[in-house]
Structure formats: C-alpha cells, structure tokens
C-alpha cells in the first residue's frame, strides 16, 4: 500500500513538472513573438513621403480670389502696380473728358450761356416779331376791346397775333427764362426777362424746349403755336404776346420792328 502511494506521488510530481515545463515553453514562445511584433511595428511597411517645406500636414491650398470680388487681394505680378496706376489715371482722364463733352444740366447750360449775354433792353431798342401775322386783338388798357369768344368788351394787356398751329415762336430779344407755366386763359406760356425791368410773355404755346433760368438769344425758338384755348376759340390759332415795363403792361407794337 505504501509503495502505491509513493508511486502515485511520483507520477503526480512528474505530471506537475511536465505541465510547468510546457508552460515555460509557451511563455518563452509568446515573449519572442511579442518582441518580433514590436520590431515590425517600429519598421513601418509603408513608404514615408516627405512633406514639402513650408507646408503643414492637412493644410489646403489658400482659396483663390474670384474676379470681381470686393475683397480680392491676389498679389500683382512684378511691375503691375505702376502700370495699373497709369491705367487708372488714363481711364480717369478719359471719363472726365467724356463727361465734359456731355450736355450739362439745363440750369448750368443756361448759366453758361448767360455769361455771354448782357440783358440791357431799353425803351429805344426794338423787338423781333415772335411770329408773323395780323394783330387780331390789340393792346387796350385805356379802353375796352370786343372779344368775340367771350362776347364781351374788356381791357387787353397784350397783342393777340394771328398765326398757324405749329408755327415756331421766336424770342423777341436776348433774355433769361423767368417762368415756364400754364393757365386756363393763355395755356402754356413762357415769361422772359429782357433786362432793365422789361419782361415779355408768350402764351398759347406747345412743345416748349426751354427751361427756367436758361438764357436765350434773340430769334431762338421758345415753342410752337398751339390750338387756341377756350378763351380764343373764335379768334383761332394765335400767339398771346404781352410786354411789361416794371409790373405794368405796355403796348408791344411800340417796340416791335
């Protein structure tokens, strides 16, 4: 019995030693594999690509500016700076010259023309007839005149000159346009400053090309004879022509050539 126990103990001891030896071998093999794996990791299987100088990994190319962008700041090529200033100056000069060739505003044009006109109409000066025709209703401030359309007698501060529709109406003297207006009796009209307190009014006009503060020369077109207003329907197409000295109407026939 004792021998069997001893034999069993020996068998177990041998088995334990075999197991320990096997574990030692397995541990050694694992250590070798781990070491080789570490070496393989240190030596990367991928080809290392050197990045260009001045570039950071992951950095993209700066965005290019778009033509016409308000914040475009792309560097100009060598020598472009001076050339661009020359171009800008040339373009600026060309634009200024082109602007000078354009027609100035009406009030500026009138002021410029006025520099060469001296408004100095006097009692001894003569007026150009604004239209050629018969005086069908004459000036009459001391007595009354019969107005066929109105069927009444009344004073007349102007001369009503017979004409044809669309006849050009001429400036009777050098003048400045004081007013371009319209009223019920004489329709569209132009009021002129002749100088020295003299004024003239041309009424029953159409297609008036002049504007206030514009200077006109003797004979310039002020407009065209229009269809008569309801106040002159029986008299027919005609020009209402009034002359004033100060604020008082005077007979234009005394001044017409």
Secondary structure, 3 states (H helix, E strand, C coil): CHHHHHHHHHHHHHHHHHHHHHHHHHHHHHHHHHHHHHHHHHCCCCCCCCCCCCCCCCCCCCCCCCCCCCCCCCCCCCCHHHHHHHHHHHHHHHHHHHHHHCCCCHHHHHHHHHCCCCCCCCCCCCECCCCCCCEEECCEEEEEEEECCCCEEEEECCEEEECCCCCEEECCCCEEEEEEEEECCCEEEEEEEEECCEEEEEEEEECCCCCCCCEECCCCEEEEECCCCCCCCCCCCEEEEEEEECCEEECHHHCEC
